């Protein structure tokens, strides 16, 4: 009898404890798809792009027209710290901010130059924040990026993340930097990294649904330069050629497109294009005469996807000339990137990690001297390119006309 009563009491207790004690109902949450960080007059400004579920369901169902509702709403709060700014959202928002579906975070230039170490700490410390969120830097105000609507994606935050993923996979100019990536970079030997820039190009910003009812948009969101980050601060920029060169030096190229001269003459102008399909960079290092001599060996493979020359592609020496011209372009971009890195004194390609692993004792001594490692590096870039195929035709269109 006593055993039966005990079992009944345990069963009753389990029934009473069933459920989630800290649950949040969906209609009580403000699902945030993107956030932005700015600074103004010593205050942190946090902006939130919050999804409006009813507008999303109407858009998916095909409801449109003058009465269509915008899919997101953007508002900002300020505070002495970043978390203080987030907490102040309770003064005006009817729902609790929910960041588990946050896709991107945009850091304004002023905030990036001030330093965003507090933001990294916030993401590492709070369980409702995702370290897989993509991080971008704006050349101006970050809030304006969240206000811009996209015509090909209902939720702008997710649309920007898709743009970053497509660019990284098919162009490789910019890194798709996640929060955990920039965290590891800031904790690494160089304490440097790169963040993609996002800008609003064109004219009037698109902030209303009625502005999307046209075939041509007055403005659009696009990726730009690469922001150089050192010790959690923005210190400069890399342009397009320098970005690609840095990607080659750090062995971070997936696919990309490289214009080149088919006859190898740099004065004749670009008339052909190389579609890179595979790339590998190995770094050889040795210590000599008080310098770290680094050799970056870049091997690129791909195919010819465009040419306006008049060369016969059947001839092996013609193909070799093209391959040498492609390799020259890769070396040129890599050296431009290296010069920019030296000027900024920011090791965004990770050579410090290579030196630390190869020469740990010398690295420790260098750190104690508090001297820049870049000043002790002599870099040589050697690139080779291989044309696996020249396409469906062994002759250019100009050559066919001559024949």
C-alpha positions in Angstrom: 0.0 0.0 0.0 2.8 2.4 1.0 4.6 1.6 -2.3 1.5 2.3 -4.3 0.9 5.7 -2.6 4.6 6.6 -3.3 4.2 5.8 -7.0 1.0 7.9 -7.2 2.7 10.8 -5.5 5.7 10.7 -7.9 3.4 10.4 -10.9 1.4 13.4 -9.7 4.5 15.4 -9.1 5.7 14.7 -12.7 2.4 15.8 -14.1 2.6 19.1 -12.2 6.2 19.7 -13.4 5.4 19.0 -17.0 6.1 21.8 -19.5 8.7 24.5 -19.9 9.0 26.8 -16.9 10.7 29.6 -18.9 8.7 29.3 -22.2 8.0 32.3 -24.4 4.9 32.3 -26.5 5.4 33.2 -30.2 2.9 36.1 -30.0 4.9 37.6 -27.1 8.2 37.8 -29.1 9.6 40.3 -31.6 11.6 38.2 -34.0 14.7 40.2 -35.0 16.1 39.4 -38.5 18.9 42.0 -38.4 20.6 44.4 -35.9 22.8 47.5 -36.2 25.2 49.2 -33.9 26.0 52.9 -34.0 27.5 55.4 -31.5 26.3 59.0 -31.0 27.4 61.4 -28.3 29.0 58.7 -26.2 25.9 56.5 -26.3 25.6 53.1 -28.0 22.7 53.0 -30.4 21.1 49.6 -31.1 18.7 49.3 -34.1 16.5 46.3 -34.7 14.8 45.0 -37.9 11.8 43.2 -36.5 9.7 40.9 -38.7 5.9 41.6 -39.0 4.4 38.0 -39.3 1.1 39.2 -40.7 2.8 41.1 -43.5 5.1 38.1 -44.3 2.1 35.8 -44.6 0.3 38.2 -46.9 3.4 38.6 -49.1 3.8 34.8 -49.4 0.1 34.4 -50.2 0.4 36.9 -53.0 -1.4 39.8 -51.4 0.1 43.1 -52.8 -1.0 46.5 -53.8 -1.1 50.0 -52.3 -2.4 48.7 -49.0 0.4 46.1 -48.6 2.2 46.3 -45.3 6.0 46.5 -45.0 7.5 43.2 -43.9 9.6 44.6 -41.2 9.8 47.5 -38.8 13.0 49.3 -37.7 13.5 51.1 -34.4 16.4 52.1 -32.2 17.3 52.4 -28.5 20.3 53.9 -26.8 22.2 53.3 -23.6 25.5 53.7 -21.8 26.4 50.1 -22.7 25.1 47.9 -25.5 23.1 45.7 -23.2 21.7 48.8 -21.6 20.5 49.9 -25.0 18.8 46.6 -25.6 17.2 46.7 -22.2 15.8 50.1 -22.9 13.7 48.5 -25.7 11.2 47.5 -23.0 10.3 51.2 -22.7 8.7 51.3 -26.1 8.4 47.7 -27.6 5.2 45.7 -26.8 7.1 42.4 -27.3 10.4 40.9 -26.1 13.2 41.1 -28.6 14.2 37.6 -29.8 17.6 37.3 -31.4 17.8 33.6 -32.2 16.9 34.2 -35.9 19.1 37.3 -36.3 20.9 36.9 -39.6 23.3 39.9 -39.7 24.7 42.6 -37.6 25.9 45.8 -39.2 28.4 48.0 -37.4 28.5 51.7 -38.3 31.8 53.2 -39.1 31.9 55.5 -36.0 31.2 52.5 -33.7 33.7 50.3 -35.6 36.5 52.9 -35.2 35.6 53.3 -31.5 35.9 49.6 -31.0 33.3 46.8 -30.7 34.9 44.5 -28.2 31.8 44.9 -26.0 29.7 43.6 -28.8 31.8 40.4 -29.0 31.6 40.0 -25.3 27.8 40.4 -25.4 27.4 37.7 -28.0 29.7 35.3 -26.1 28.0 35.9 -22.8 24.3 35.6 -23.7 22.7 32.2 -24.6 20.0 33.7 -26.9 22.6 35.2 -29.3 24.0 33.2 -32.2 27.8 33.3 -32.9 26.9 32.3 -36.5 25.5 35.7 -37.3 27.2 37.5 -40.2 29.0 40.7 -39.4 29.3 43.7 -41.7 30.6 47.2 -41.4 28.8 50.3 -42.9 30.8 53.3 -44.2 28.2 55.5 -42.5 25.1 55.1 -40.4 24.3 51.4 -39.8 20.6 51.9 -39.1 19.9 53.1 -42.7 21.1 49.7 -43.9 18.3 48.0 -41.9 15.7 50.4 -43.3 16.4 49.5 -46.9 14.0 47.0 -48.5 15.0 44.3 -51.1 12.9 43.5 -54.1 14.0 39.8 -54.4 13.7 38.8 -50.7 10.9 39.5 -48.3 13.1 39.7 -45.2 16.0 42.1 -45.8 18.2 40.7 -43.1 18.1 37.2 -44.6 18.5 38.7 -48.1 21.8 40.4 -47.2 23.1 37.2 -45.7 22.3 35.3 -48.9 24.2 38.0 -50.9 27.2 37.5 -48.7 27.0 33.7 -49.1 26.7 33.9 -52.9 29.6 36.4 -53.2 31.8 34.3 -51.0 31.1 31.1 -53.0 31.3 32.6 -56.5 33.6 35.7 -56.3 35.7 35.4 -53.2 36.5 39.1 -53.0 35.0 39.4 -49.5 35.0 37.0 -46.5 31.6 35.9 -45.1 32.7 36.7 -41.6 30.7 35.3 -38.7 30.8 36.5 -35.2 32.8 33.5 -34.1 35.3 34.1 -37.0 36.0 37.7 -35.9 36.2 36.5 -32.3 38.8 33.9 -33.1 40.8 36.5 -35.2 40.8 39.0 -32.4 42.1 36.4 -30.0 44.7 35.0 -32.4 48.3 36.0 -32.8 47.7 38.9 -35.3 44.5 40.2 -33.7 43.4 41.3 -37.1 40.7 40.5 -39.6 38.5 41.7 -42.4 34.8 42.6 -42.5 32.8 43.2 -45.6 31.4 46.7 -46.2 27.8 47.1 -47.1 26.5 50.3 -48.7 23.3 51.8 -50.2 24.1 52.6 -53.8 21.9 54.7 -56.0 19.5 57.5 -55.1 16.5 57.6 -52.8 16.4 54.9 -50.2 13.6 52.3 -50.6 11.7 52.1 -47.3 8.1 51.5 -48.5 6.3 48.7 -50.3 5.0 51.2 -52.9 8.6 51.9 -54.1 9.0 48.2 -54.9 6.2 48.2 -57.5 8.7 49.1 -60.3 11.1 47.2 -62.5 13.9 49.6 -61.7 14.9 50.4 -58.1 16.1 53.8 -57.1 18.7 52.3 -54.7 19.9 48.9 -53.6 22.1 47.2 -51.0 25.5 46.0 -52.3 28.8 44.8 -50.9 31.8 47.2 -51.2 35.3 47.2 -49.8 36.8 45.1 -47.0 37.2 46.8 -43.6 40.6 46.2 -41.9 40.0 45.3 -38.3 42.8 45.5 -35.7 42.2 45.1 -31.9 38.4 45.3 -32.4 38.7 48.6 -34.3 38.3 49.6 -37.9 41.6 51.2 -39.1 41.3 51.2 -42.9 40.0 49.6 -46.1 41.1 47.3 -48.9 39.8 47.9 -52.4 38.6 45.2 -54.8 42.0 44.1 -56.2 43.6 44.2 -52.7 40.6 42.1 -51.3 41.2 39.4 -53.9 44.9 39.4 -53.3 44.4 39.0 -49.6 42.1 36.1 -50.3 44.8 34.4 -52.3 47.5 35.0 -49.7 45.2 33.6 -46.9 44.2 30.6 -49.1 40.5 31.7 -49.0 39.5 31.6 -52.6 36.6 29.4 -53.8 35.6 30.6 -57.2 36.5 33.9 -58.9 36.8 35.6 -62.3 40.2 37.1 -63.4 40.5 39.3 -66.5 43.8 39.1 -68.4 45.6 39.9 -71.7 45.6 37.0 -74.1 49.0 37.9 -75.7 50.7 38.6 -72.4 51.4 42.2 -73.2 50.3 44.4 -70.3 49.9 47.4 -72.6 47.4 45.7 -74.9 44.5 45.8 -72.3 42.3 43.0 -71.0 40.6 41.0 -73.7 40.1 37.6 -72.0 38.7 36.2 -68.8 39.8 33.2 -66.6 37.2 31.4 -64.6 39.1 30.0 -61.5 37.6 26.8 -60.3 40.2 25.7 -57.8 43.0 27.4 -55.9 45.5 26.5 -53.3 48.1 28.6 -51.5 51.0 27.2 -49.5 53.3 29.3 -47.4 57.0 28.4 -47.1 59.0 30.1 -44.4 62.6 30.4 -43.2 64.6 32.6 -41.0 67.6 34.4 -42.7 69.5 37.6 -42.0 67.1 38.8 -39.3 64.1 38.4 -41.6 61.3 35.9 -42.0 61.4 35.0 -45.7 58.0 33.9 -46.7 57.1 32.4 -50.1 53.5 32.3 -51.1 53.0 29.6 -53.8 49.6 30.0 -55.4 48.3 27.3 -57.8 45.1 28.2 -59.7 43.1 26.0 -62.1 40.2 26.8 -64.2 39.0 27.4 -67.8 38.8 30.1 -70.4 35.3 31.6 -70.6 35.9 34.6 -72.7 38.4 36.0 -75.2 38.5 38.7 -77.8 41.9 38.0 -79.1 42.9 36.5 -82.5 45.0 33.6 -81.3 44.8 30.0 -82.2 44.0 28.1 -79.0 45.0 24.8 -80.5 48.7 25.8 -80.2 50.3 24.8 -76.8 52.5 27.9 -76.7 49.4 30.1 -77.0 47.8 28.4 -74.0 51.1 28.7 -72.1 51.2 32.5 -72.8 47.7 32.8 -71.5 48.5 30.8 -68.4 51.5 33.0 -67.7 49.4 36.1 -68.2 46.9 34.8 -65.7 49.6 34.0 -63.1 51.0 37.6 -63.5 47.5 39.0 -62.7 47.3 36.9 -59.5 50.8 37.9 -58.4 49.9 41.6 -59.1 46.8 41.4 -56.9 48.6 39.5 -54.1 51.5 42.1 -54.1 49.0 45.0 -54.0 47.3 43.4 -51.0 50.6 42.9 -49.3 51.6 46.6 -49.8 48.2 47.6 -48.3 48.7 45.3 -45.4 52.2 46.7 -44.7 50.8 50.3 -44.9 48.0 49.5 -42.4 50.4 47.3 -40.2 47.6 44.8 -39.9 48.2 41.1 -40.6 44.8 40.2 -42.0 46.1 37.2 -43.9 47.4 35.3 -40.8 51.2 35.2 -41.4 51.7 35.7 -37.7 50.1 32.3 -37.0 52.4 30.6 -39.5 55.5 32.2 -37.9 54.3 31.4 -34.4 53.9 27.7 -35.2 57.2 27.5 -37.1 59.3 29.5 -34.7 57.6 29.7 -31.3 60.6 30.8 -29.3 61.4 33.7 -31.7 57.8 34.6 -31.8 57.7 34.9 -28.0 60.8 37.1 -28.0 59.3 39.3 -30.7 56.2 39.8 -28.6 58.3 40.8 -25.6 60.0 43.4 -27.8 56.6 44.7 -28.8 57.7 45.0 -32.4 55.5 44.6 -35.5 56.1 41.2 -37.1 55.2 42.6 -40.5 58.4 44.7 -40.5 60.4 41.5 -40.3 58.7 39.7 -43.2 60.1 39.5 -46.7 57.3 38.1 -49.0 57.8 36.6 -52.4 54.7 35.6 -54.4 54.9 32.9 -57.0 51.7 32.0 -58.9 51.0 29.3 -61.5 47.8 29.0 -63.5 46.5 26.0 -65.5 43.9 26.2 -68.2 42.1 22.9 -68.0 39.8 23.7 -70.9 39.4 26.6 -73.4 35.7 26.0 -73.8 33.7 24.5 -76.7 35.7 26.3 -79.4 39.5 26.0 -79.9 39.5 29.3 -81.8 38.3 32.7 -80.8 35.5 34.4 -82.7 37.9 36.8 -84.2 40.1 33.9 -85.4 37.1 32.2 -87.0 36.3 35.4 -88.9 39.9 35.5 -90.2 39.7 31.9 -91.3 
